[in-house]
Amino acid sequence: MIKLIAFDLDNVLIDGEAIDEIGRLMGIEDKIADITQKAMEGKIDFETAIRERVALLKGAPVDEIKKTMENIQLMEGAKETIEELKKRGYKIATISGSFEFIANRLKDELGLDYAFSNILHEENGVLTGEVSGPLVTGTKADVLKDIIDMENVSAEECAAVGDGANDISMLELAKLGIAFNAKPVLREIADVIIEKRDLKDLLPLFEDKNTEDVEVSKLHEDNFDTLLNEKREYEKKLDEPIKERDALNKEANQQRELRNELNASIKENLDKAIEYRDKRDEINKEVKKYKKLRDQTNEELKKLEWASGKRDIINIENEIKRIDKTIETQVLNIRKENELVKKATDLRKKLQDMKEDEKIQKEALELKKLSESHHEKVVEFSDEAQVTHESMLEYFKKIDDVRTKADEAHNKFIEAKDNASKKHEEVKEILGHIRKINKKLDKVKSKKRSRDSEATMKKNSEEKAHAEDIYQKFKDGKKLNTDELMLLQKHNVI
């Protein structure tokens, strides 16, 4: 018969996490919530989680925290449910890793019999970042055992209601473990699961205190053989989904290994592509350098040629060509034609007398050779840069091909992993049925032992009375047979 009900506080008696609300005051709610989520899912232990989160609250103003705690809403149906359970005679406790700020408020507001929580240390009106209390290093089962001792009840007379990983210990200790809007890790071990976020859904579980077992949780005592057969049927059902799950996990692992190998290949090809790119860029620097040298040399050559008188020679040659073309193409009178012929003759004579400076001519020749040399380097390095660029492109193409294969392997990995997870959920569901049947079997065996013990005690009592009757007759002179003597010895009558 259930006499004591222990509740978690955050997301059970109140609609939210108290520490998240304090974190919101400090503007660090995301960091706090992330650690809270990991703790509730069982990914990090509770002591580490509470100490890390409280350390982040250092400097939070206590007055503001108290105001925030007053404004946190109760879970839907909390007030009505606790009030009704109290009327029915149940002792009510909250065991929470949360803090006295909110636990004490609920104890007063809901009339709880017990409220166990942690203490946030404060100094000069702000939090120090330190925390202490029974739920920092201890478990909720430890606290529940203390309450059990104080109330002089047993774990068989307790129920526990929680929503996360840190509630596992007290749900396992209590006879009736209830997962309220809970994380998967708690659902696996719970006897009853409440999906709706309304505590009034708990009330049907506790309608009749004199009923030892709860109809909703299906913990009624069944025939041992029937339960055993039911368990064996579920165990048979396990084989196929376990094989399918393991095969899917194997496929997922193979695809993950293939993906990782391909990603490693991508990295190798990328390193090569980058190597060729860097080499190309270095070669292009040489191309640029020799282009600049060639252009500078050509500029110097041009200046030298103009300085040597070549410009005047070119101008005279162009003038002679223009005169000759005029004489050939235009109809001229004798006087005009003679003037042009004479001018052309004079220019040719002048051209014959003009000579370039030999020293400048030699320098120009050297500059031409140097310019040609620079140009050859430009061509040489340009060709090499082009070859290197094509090698780079080849490796980038390999990367694209390998990445396509890696993406395909990753998608297959995700698909196989998701399917394996779904299949694992089937396995967990069957295991959950088996665990519940085992609980029933334990209960039946316990009751059988109790009945056998009672029957043995009754038999011994009857035998002892019979032995005393035989002994009395023996004293009166009756002769005893062997069985009667053994009965007297068994019960120490003689």
KEZA-437568 format. One record per residue (C-alpha): residue in one letter; residue number from 1; x, y, z. Coordinates in pm, whole numbers, plus 50000, padded with zeros to 5 digits. Last residue first. Layout:
BEGIN
   type   seq      c1      c2      c3
      a   NUM       X       Y       Z
...
This chain:
BEGIN
   type   seq      c1      c2      c3
      i   494   51195   46555   52477
      v   493   50959   46805   52311
      n   492   51250   46936   52107
      h   491   51027   46987   51802
      k   490   51219   46750   51575
      q   489   51290   46509   51859
      l   488   50920   46461   51936
      l   487   50845   46412   51566
      m   486   51128   46157   51539
      l   485   50978   45961   51832
      e   484   50634   45965   51668
      d   483   50777   45841   51339
      t   482   50962   45556   51518
      n   481   50657   45427   51708
      l   480   50562   45529   52060
      k   479   50422   45309   52346
      k   478   50158   45486   52551
      g   477   50224   45497   52925
      d   476   50062   45820   53040
      k   475   50392   45997   52985
      f   474   50380   45879   52626
      k   473   50023   46017   52596
      q   472   50152   46358   52705
      y   471   50439   46327   52461
      i   470   50197   46246   52178
      d   469   49991   46559   52259
      e   468   50308   46769   52270
      a   467   50407   46628   51931
      h   466   50061   46708   51787
      a   465   50089   47066   51908
      k   464   50438   47084   51756
      e   463   50313   46941   51429
      e   462   50030   47198   51411
      s   461   50271   47482   51480
      n   460   50520   47348   51228
      k   459   50244   47322   50965
      k   458   50127   47676   51034
      m   457   50483   47807   51017
      t   456   50540   47617   50694
      a   455   50214   47751   50546
      e   454   50308   48107   50646
      s   453   50653   48063   50494
      d   452   50503   47916   50180
      r   451   50262   48210   50159
      s   450   50548   48459   50202
      r   449   50764   48273   49954
      k   448   50471   48272   49711
      k   447   50420   48644   49770
      s   446   50785   48710   49693
      k   445   50775   48483   49390
      v   444   50467   48666   49261
      k   443   50631   49005   49320
      d   442   50954   48895   49156
      l   441   50754   48764   48860
      k   440   50566   49095   48838
      k   439   50893   49287   48836
      n   438   51032   49047   48576
      i   437   50722   49113   48365
      k   436   50794   49484   48385
      r   435   51154   49430   48280
      i   434   51042   49207   47990
      h   433   50796   49471   47868
      g   432   51073   49731   47879
      l   431   51304   49494   47694
      i   430   51041   49476   47418
      e   429   51024   49857   47401
      k   428   51402   49882   47411
      v   427   51434   49643   47115
      e   426   51176   49838   46916
      e   425   51362   50159   47001
      h   424   51679   49986   46880
      k   423   51510   49928   46544
      k   422   51442   50298   46517
      s   421   51802   50374   46612
      a   420   51929   50120   46355
      n   419   51713   50287   46089
      d   418   51858   50626   46182
      k   417   52214   50486   46173
      a   416   52155   50315   45839
      e   415   52017   50637   45687
      i   414   52293   50850   45838
      f   413   52563   50612   45711
      k   412   52400   50595   45366
      n   411   52399   50975   45354
      h   410   52764   50981   45462
      a   409   52860   50724   45195
      e   408   52688   50936   44926
      d   407   52858   51249   45054
      a   406   53194   51070   45044
      k   405   53130   50951   44688
      t   404   53047   51304   44572
      r   403   53348   51433   44766
      v   402   53571   51184   44582
      d   401   53460   51313   44240
      d   400   53489   51679   44343
      i   399   53832   51618   44498
      k   398   53951   51441   44182
      k   397   53845   51749   43982
      f   396   54043   51967   44223
      y   395   54343   51739   44166
      e   394   54318   51781   43787
      l   393   54275   52156   43822
      m   392   54603   52177   44015
      s   391   54781   51971   43749
      e   390   54641   52208   43482
      h   389   54774   52507   43677
      t   388   55118   52344   43704
      v   387   55130   52292   43326
      q   386   55018   52652   43269
      a   385   55276   52787   43513
      e   384   55551   52591   43332
      d   383   55443   52736   42998
      s   382   55435   53087   43145
      f   381   55778   53029   43304
      e   380   55938   52943   42970
      v   379   55756   53216   42774
      v   378   55851   53485   43025
      k   377   56208   53350   43040
      e   376   56233   53372   42658
      h   375   56103   53728   42680
      h   374   56376   53822   42926
      s   373   56642   53685   42687
      e   372   56487   53872   42395
      s   371   56499   54193   42596
      l   370   56863   54127   42685
      k   369   56951   54066   42318
      k   368   56772   54386   42217
      l   367   56948   54577   42496
      e   366   57286   54452   42373
      l   365   57206   54570   42017
      a   364   57098   54909   42147
      e   363   57423   54945   42340
      k   362   57619   54871   42021
      q   361   57417   55128   41824
      i   360   57475   55382   42098
      k   359   57850   55327   42069
      e   358   57836   55339   41685
      d   357   57643   55671   41679
      e   356   57398   55643   41394
      k   355   57496   55781   41056
      m   354   57345   56066   40844
      d   353   57531   56163   40517
      q   352   57330   55918   40309
      l   351   57006   56061   40450
      k   350   57113   56414   40349
      k   349   57171   56296   39993
      r   348   56835   56120   39995
      l   347   56673   56439   40127
      d   346   56835   56649   39855
      t   345   56716   56411   39586
      a   344   56362   56412   39726
      k   343   56361   56792   39726
      k   342   56495   56801   39367
      v   341   56227   56556   39251
      l   340   55959   56760   39429
      e   339   56075   57088   39268
      n   338   56101   56924   38926
      e   337   55741   56796   38960
      k   336   55614   57141   39049
      r   335   55793   57306   38753
      i   334   55691   57044   38502
      n   333   55322   57053   38598
      l   332   55187   56779   38818
      v   331   54931   56500   38769
      q   330   54928   56302   39097
      t   329   54996   55936   39173
      e   328   55361   55874   39101
      i   327   55498   56218   39194
      t   326   55290   56226   39514
      k   325   55403   55872   39608
      d   324   55766   55966   39567
      i   323   55718   56276   39783
      r   322   55548   56072   40067
      k   321   55816   55805   40059
      i   320   56090   56070   40080
      e   319   55910   56228   40381
      n   318   55884   55890   40558
      e   317   56256   55826   40506
      i   316   56336   56173   40642
      n   315   56120   56113   40956
      i   314   56279   55772   41011
      i   313   56628   55919   40990
      d   312   56533   56198   41232
      r   311   56398   55942   41487
      k   310   56707   55733   41444
      g   309   56911   56017   41568
      s   308   57076   55815   41854
      a   307   56840   55956   42122
      w   306   56535   55801   41958
      e   305   56704   55459   41951
      l   304   56819   55491   42313
      k   303   56470   55581   42437
      k   302   56322   55283   42258
      l   301   56592   55052   42391
      e   300   56531   55175   42749
      e   299   56158   55107   42708
      n   298   56231   54765   42565
      t   297   56452   54686   42863
      q   296   56181   54799   43110
      d   295   55925   54586   42927
      r   294   56151   54281   42938
      l   293   56232   54332   43308
      k   292   55859   54370   43389
      k   291   55774   54062   43193
      y   290   56059   53883   43369
      k   289   55916   53965   43715
      k   288   55556   53884   43618
      v   287   55658   53546   43484
      e   286   55863   53484   43800
      k   285   55563   53574   44015
      n   284   55359   53344   43795
      i   283   55600   53065   43892
      e   282   55532   53131   44262
      d   281   55156   53132   44198
      r   280   55182   52805   44011
      k   279   55379   52648   44297
      d   278   55117   52766   44546
      r   277   54840   52621   44329
      y   276   55035   52297   44283
      e   275   55072   52256   44662
      i   274   54709   52357   44713
      a   273   54601   52084   44473
      k   272   54827   51832   44650
      d   271   54690   51923   44994
      l   270   54339   51905   44852
      n   269   54408   51561   44711
      e   268   54530   51438   45050
      k   267   54235   51603   45228
      i   266   53987   51452   44987
      s   265   54150   51112   45039
      a   264   54100   51153   45416
      n   263   53736   51239   45345
      l   262   53712   50924   45135
      e   261   53856   50713   45418
      n   260   53618   50877   45666
      r   259   53319   50813   45440
      l   258   53424   50450   45394
      e   257   53462   50409   45772
      r   256   53121   50571   45827
      q   255   52966   50349   45559
      q   254   53109   50040   45727
      n   253   52996   50156   46071
      a   252   52644   50225   45943
      e   251   52634   49882   45777
      k   250   52737   49718   46104
      n   249   52479   49924   46294
      l   248   52216   49815   46042
      a   247   52316   49450   46086
      d   246   52310   49491   46465
      r   245   51962   49648   46451
      e   244   51831   49376   46219
      k   243   51973   49100   46440
      i   242   51834   49270   46752
      p   241   51497   49322   46580
      e   240   51478   48949   46492
      d   239   51589   48799   46823
      l   238   51385   49017   47059
      k   237   51048   48867   46967
      k   236   51163   48538   47117
      e   235   51236   48717   47445
      y   234   50886   48867   47433
      e   233   50737   48519   47401
      r   232   50958   48394   47685
      k   231   50833   48674   47911
      e   230   50469   48588   47833
      n   229   50541   48225   47912
      l   228   50692   48325   48246
      l   227   50398   48552   48322
      t   226   50151   48273   48249
      d   225   50356   48029   48457
      f   224   50361   48269   48754
      n   223   49987   48344   48743
      d   222   49938   48717   48758
      e   221   49966   48970   49037
      h   220   49851   49316   48930
      l   219   50128   49559   48829
      k   218   49936   49682   48528
      s   217   50058   50039   48581
      v   216   49703   50165   48531
      e   215   49553   49902   48764
      v   214   49774   49993   49056
      d   213   49866   49721   49309
      e   212   49811   49707   49681
      t   211   49461   49841   49671
      n   210   49397   49979   50015
      k   209   49513   50325   49913
      d   208   49240   50344   49649
      e   207   49245   50637   49409
      f   206   49624   50665   49385
      l   205   49692   50591   49020
      p   204   49375   50776   48914
      l   203   49529   51096   49061
      l   202   49841   51105   48846
      d   201   49665   51257   48542
      k   200   49597   51558   48765
      l   199   49967   51638   48722
      d   198   49905   51783   48375
      r   197   50186   51793   48122
      k   196   50042   51500   47924
      e   195   50263   51196   47860
      i   194   50241   51015   48195
      i   193   50448   50694   48187
      v   192   50402   50423   48450
      d   191   50646   50158   48570
      a   190   50950   50367   48476
      i   189   51288   50220   48379
      e   188   51298   50301   48007
      r   187   51095   50620   48046
      l   186   51379   50770   48250
      v   185   51641   50756   47972
      p   184   51380   50866   47716
      k   183   51329   51204   47891
      a   182   51007   51247   48086
      n   181   50664   51408   48055
      f   180   50609   51251   48399
      a   179   50784   50916   48443
      i   178   50626   50732   48740
      g   177   50810   50472   48948
      l   176   50594   50261   49182
      k   175   50772   50044   49440
      a   174   51029   50315   49498
      l   173   51401   50245   49479
      e   172   51418   50242   49098
      l   171   51221   50566   49075
      m   170   51452   50720   49340
      s   169   51769   50627   49151
      i   168   51639   50728   48808
      d   167   51543   51083   48909
      n   166   51883   51228   48807
      a   165   51818   51106   48452
      g   164   51507   51317   48401
      d   163   51129   51357   48446
      g   162   51033   51247   48796
      v   161   50757   51098   49015
      a   160   50831   50850   49294
      a   159   50597   50611   49476
      c   158   50662   50460   49818
      e   157   50514   50177   50030
      e   156   50744   49911   49889
      a   155   51034   50141   49979
      s   154   50934   50084   50340
      v   153   50767   50305   50601
      n   152   50884   50441   50937
      e   151   50819   50801   50829
      m   150   51166   50916   50934
      d   149   51328   50602   50792
      i   148   51146   50641   50460
      i   147   51246   51008   50452
      d   146   51612   50910   50491
      k   145   51575   50643   50219
      l   144   51425   50906   49987
      v   143   51732   51126   50043
      d   142   51969   50846   49945
      a   141   51750   50756   49645
      k   140   51769   51118   49531
      t   139   52145   51078   49508
      g   138   52423   51237   49714
      t   137   52710   51463   49605
      v   136   52511   51776   49520
      l   135   52164   51654   49621
      p   134   52215   51665   49998
      g   133   52327   52028   49994
      s   132   52601   52263   49885
      v   131   52655   52525   49614
      e   130   52924   52780   49531
      g   129   52914   53055   49265
      t   128   52932   53328   49529
      l   127   52575   53452   49476
      v   126   52500   53817   49553
      g   125   52357   54008   49853
      n   124   52686   54067   50033
      e   123   52768   53696   50025
      e   122   52555   53410   49897
      h   121   52579   53032   49881
      l   120   52311   52852   49682
      i   119   52161   52572   49891
      n   118   52038   52237   49756
      s   117   51699   52068   49789
      f   116   51486   51853   50019
      a   115   51125   51953   50083
      y   114   50914   51735   50313
      d   113   50550   51733   50424
      l   112   50435   51953   50137
      g   111   50165   52212   50209
      l   110   50140   52332   49848
      e   109   50232   52698   49907
      d   108   50457   52644   50207
      k   107   50658   52353   50065
      l   106   50647   52515   49723
      r   105   50811   52838   49847
      n   104   51068   52637   50043
      a   103   51166   52447   49726
      i   102   51193   52766   49515
      f   101   51459   52957   49708
      e   100   51582   52632   49864
      f    99   51742   52529   49537
      s    98   51714   52269   49259
      g    97   51857   51919   49286
      s    96   51512   51823   49402
      i    95   51338   51583   49635
      t    94   50981   51697   49692
      a    93   50781   51512   49955
      i    92   50413   51422   50005
      k    91   50267   51195   50271
      y    90   49942   51042   50148
      g    89   49618   51063   50347
      r    88   49356   51092   50074
      k    87   49319   51460   50157
      k    86   49693   51508   50101
      l    85   49657   51346   49758
      e    84   49373   51586   49674
      e    83   49573   51896   49774
      i    82   49880   51772   49587
      t    81   49673   51716   49272
      e    80   49479   52045   49286
      k    79   49792   52254   49337
      a    78   49998   52077   49073
      g    77   49726   52061   48804
      e    76   49932   52241   48537
      m    75   50286   52285   48670
      l    74   50326   52580   48902
      q    73   50437   52910   48749
      i    72   50766   53078   48839
      n    71   50698   53434   48959
      e    70   50803   53386   49322
      m    69   51131   53231   49207
      t    68   51205   53539   48996
      k    67   51150   53771   49291
      k    66   51384   53559   49503
      i    65   51648   53567   49227
      e    64   51623   53946   49203
      d    63   51684   53978   49576
      v    62   51980   53737   49554
      p    61   52167   53938   49288
      a    60   52369   53709   49054
      g    59   52743   53757   49109
      k    58   52842   53396   49042
      l    57   52571   53226   48838
      l    56   52819   53052   48600
      a    55   52965   52863   48897
      v    54   52612   52739   48971
      r    53   52592   52580   48626
      e    52   52927   52402   48647
      r    51   52860   52279   49002
      i    50   52514   52149   48915
      a    49   52632   51968   48598
      t    48   52935   51806   48759
      e    47   52722   51681   49049
      f    46   52449   51558   48812
      d    45   52667   51335   48598
      i    44   52697   51414   48228
      k    43   52514   51260   47929
      g    42   52220   51140   48142
      e    41   51954   51311   47931
      m    40   51863   51541   48220
      a    39   52232   51628   48271
      k    38   52288   51711   47903
      q    37   51975   51929   47898
      t    36   52080   52117   48211
      i    35   52426   52186   48063
      d    34   52266   52335   47749
      a    33   52009   52526   47952
      i    32   52280   52698   48157
      k    31   52479   52807   47850
      d    30   52163   52928   47677
      e    29   52035   53108   47989
      i    28   52350   53316   48017
      g    27   52196   53665   48029
      m    26   52245   53688   48406
      l    25   51873   53708   48485
      r    24   51813   53435   48226
      g    23   52051   53212   48421
      i    22   51824   53248   48723
      e    21   51533   53125   48508
      d    20   51742   52836   48381
      i    19   51826   52744   48741
      a    18   51457   52721   48829
      e    17   51380   52484   48540
      g    16   51026   52508   48402
      d    15   50659   52449   48480
      i    14   50683   52378   48851
      l    13   50584   52058   49035
      v    12   50723   51840   48756
      n    11   50940   52049   48522
      d    10   51173   52128   48813
      l     9   51048   51977   49143
      d     8   51090   51599   49154
      f     7   50812   51439   49352
      a     6   50817   51176   49629
      i     5   50491   51001   49719
      l     4   50456   50825   50057
      k     3   50188   50580   50180
      i     2   50151   50334   49893
      m     1   50000   50000   50000
